[in-house]
């Protein structure tokens, strides 16, 4: 299978991972790329490179969870494939749990109903390792129990179960991608920023980096381009259908060591501030990628150190203009 001459929808396509996916899809020579985004997190600047390089991109300012409006778009566009990356993020669920859960579940239901009704052929649905909760096994395979610790994580787990149920009940063409902790250029640096952009921005602003808890909680950080490449491999591999597939590095790093790596890249030698733990914070994450390696020979190409270097350089340009 391939995406050449296909009409592809990317929900959340102006967001962090979504915009990198759009950039990568351009190289596949599709017929058309359709970005559907309500710009809750998405940014126009994220998709400007793709729009400049590929003339057949269409943008809809739309909430992907609004079924009737999505149906109207699909009726017009003759869609083949959907990569569903639209999401209300984790930190929002601390303040707006009901809205987060409703929106994320409605997004899943919207794209699933459209698939059931034959308005496109294939759904590649983006999940999150947060659906697993804190590791109960040292290395987390796809059979790890779903024990979400936040409303966001619960909404992602529920959405995954909906995808599985629709696939089983209606014999639909679906696959679930379960990425671990993504990082890289364009990761949201605003109100709902992750720890990496927050740390970079604090150090660059002359402030001390903040560590919540003891800093020994771990994450499996995967560079965004590796996740995007894995998503394309999942679409191209028919053997992935009906499966949930981890995309990770199979390595874990503590939050403390991650912040030390950023500090080193920015030549920061000052102290760190230790504050209280985040609400319902996951203690340990390390993904098993055996299934991805078996099904489509998945390989991680960007090391953590390389990825941090690229990410820091991007934020320097964002805040201070081109780096000499």
N, C-alpha and C positions, 0 to 999 in steps of 0.2 A: 504494500500500500504506500501511497505517497500523496502529498498535498498539492501537487502541480495541477493548476487549472481548477482547483476547488474554491468554493465560496466559504470562507471561514469566519465564524463569529468568535470574538474574544470578549467575554463579559469581564468587567474590571480591567479592560485593556489599557487604560491610562494610568494604572497603578504601578507599584514597584515591580512585581514579577510579571504582571500582564504586559507592561510596555516592553520589557526585555523579550517576552515571547513574541510580541508583534514584530520587533526588530528581526528576530530570527525567522519568523514566518515569511518575511519579504524574500528571503533567499530561496524559498521553496517554489517561487514563481506561481503563486495561486492566481485564480481569476480575480478574486476580490477579498479584502480583509475588512470586516465590519467590527468596529469597536463600539461596545455598549458600556457606558459608564455614567454614573450619576455625579461623579467628581466629589464624593465625600472624602476620599483619599487621593483619587487620581488627579493628575496635573497635566495641563496642556503641554508644558515643556517636555514631559516624558515621552510624548508621541511625536514631537516635531521632527526628530531624525527620520522616523519611518515615513511620515507624510511627505517629507522632502525627497526621499529616495524611491517612493513607490506611489504612482499616481492614483491607483485604484483602491484607496482606503476611504471608507465612509465612517463617519462618527455620529452616533446617536447619543444625545444627552438623555439618558433614561435609566431608571431604577430597574435592574434585571428581575426584581421580585414582583413587578407589576405585570401579571400574566396577560391581560388583554392588550396592553400596549406592546408587549413583546410579541404577541401573536400577530399584531398588525405589521411589525417590522419583518417578521419571518415570512409573512404572506407576500411582501413586496420583494424580498431579497433572494429567494430561492437558495436557501442555505444548505450546505452539505455537512459541515462539521462545527461543533461548538466546543471551545475550551472554556470551561466555567471557572473563572477566577474571581468573580465579584464576591465581596465579603465585607461585613462590618467587623472591625478588628477586635483583638483581645481586650485592649485597654478600655475600649468603649463599654465593654460588658461589665466593667467595675462600676460605672456610673449609670448606664442605661441597659441593664440586663434584659428587660422585656423586649425592648426594641431590637437589640442585637440578636436575640434568639428568633424573634418573629421574622426579621428581615433575612437572616441567613437561611432559615428553613424555607421561606417563600421563594428565595432565589432558586434553591434546589428544585422545589416543586414546579416552578415556572418552566425551567429548561426540561424537566422530566415530562411534564404534560405535553410540551411541544414535540418532544421526541416520540412520545406515545401516539400522538396524532399524525405522525408521519411528516412533520414539517421540516425535518432534517434527518440525517442518517446516523451520526455517531456523536456521542457525548464523552469527552474527556473531562472528568470532574476533579477539581483540585480540593483536596482535604487538608488536614494539618496533623502533625505529630502530637499536637495538644490534645487530640481526641484520646490518646493513650493515657494521659495523666502522667504521674510520676512512675518511673520504671519499676515494675515488679519483678522483672527479669533483667539480668545484666545487659544483654543485648536484646533490643525490642524487635521481634519479628512482626509480620502482619497479623499473626494470630494472638498477639499480646492483647489482654483484656482492654476494653474501652472503659477507662475510669477517669473521665474528664473532671478537672478540678475547678473550672470556671464556667460561667454561663456561655461564654464564647466557645470553649472547648466542647461543651455539651451540644451546642447548636451545630458544630461541625460533625460530631459523632452522629447526631440525629440525621443530618443531611446525607451522610454516607450510608446510613441504614436505609434511607429512602431510595437512594440510587440502587442499592442492592435489591430492595424489594420490587422496584419497578422493573429492573432487569430480569428478575426471576419470574415475576407475574406476567409480564408482557413481552418477554423475549426481545429485549432491546439491546442495541449495540453500545455498550458502555465500558469504561474503565475508570478506576479511582486512583488518582495520584496522591500519595501521602508524603509530602515533603517535610523534612525536619527544618531546622532553623536557618532560614535564608538570610543572606546578607550580601551587600554590594552597593554599587551606585544606584541612586534614585530611591533608596529605602526612605520611607517617610521621615522627614526631619521636623515635622510640625507638632501639633498637639498630641498625636498618638504615635510618637516616635519610639522606636525600639532602643535597646540599651546601647547598641553600637553607634548609631548616629548621635544619640544624646551624649555619649562619652566623648566622641570626636568634637562635637560642638562646644562642650564645656571646656575641654583643654584648649581649644583654639581661641576661646573667649577669655582665657586666663583664669579659669575656675578649676577647682579640684574635681576630679571624677568621683561619682557616687557609686557605692556598692550597697545593694540591699541585702540584708542578712549577712552571713559570714563569707559570701563569695565563693563557697565551695560547691554550690549547685552547678551542675554540668549541663551542657548543650552540645548537640551535634550540628555544628555550623557548616552549611553547604553554600558555596558561592552560587549566585543566582544563575549564571550562564550554564552551570552544570545541571541545575534543576530544569531549566528550559530545554536543554538538549535531551534530558530524560523524558520530558513530556512529549517531545516529537517522536522519540523512539517508541514510546508507549502507543502513540497513535499508529505508527507505521508497522507495529508488530501485532498481528491479529491474535496471537496467542495470549495477549494481555486482557482480552475481553472477558468481562465478568469477574475480574480480579481487582484487589486493592494492592498497590505496589509502593513500597517505601522508596523514597529518593533521599539519600543521606551519604555521609562519608564513612560510616561505621567507626568513627572516632569521636571521643568526647573531650571537651575542654572546659575547665572551670570558668565561671564568670570572672573570677579574680585574674586568672592567667590571660583571658581574653582582653581585659582592661589593661593589663600590663603590656600586652602586645601593641595595643593602640598607643599607649603612653610612650613606648620605645620608638614607634614610627614617627611620633610627633616630638621626640626629644624632650619629653616631660619627665622630670625627676622629682616632682613634689609628692606630697602625701595624698592618700585617698580618704574620702569621707565614708564611714560605715553608718548606714541607717537601718531602720527596721525592715523586716521582710515584706515583699510585695504580697498583696492579697492572693491566697491560694496558689502560691508560686510552685511550679514543678521543681522537684528536687534533682532529678537525674534523667537524662535523655541520651541514648546512644542507639542509633538505628541499625538494623540488620538489612543489608542490601543483597543478600544471597539470591532472592527471587529475581530482582532486576538484573543481576549478573547472569542468571540462568536463562531468563526469557529473551533478553536482547543485548547481552554483553555490556551492561552499563558500567561505565568507568568514570571516576571523578578525575577531572583534568586540572583543577585549580586547587592548590594547597591553601590551608588557612592563612599562612603568612603572606602568600602571594595575593590572596583575596583582600586581606586587611590593607596591604600596600595600595592596591588599586582603589579600594574604597576611600581611604584617607586622602589620596590624591584627588579623587573626584570631589570630595567635600571641600578641599582647599580651593579648588577652582570655583565651586559654587559660592563660597563665602568671600573669596579674595580675588577672583579672576584667574586667568591662566597662570600656571606655575612655570617660572622660567626654566 
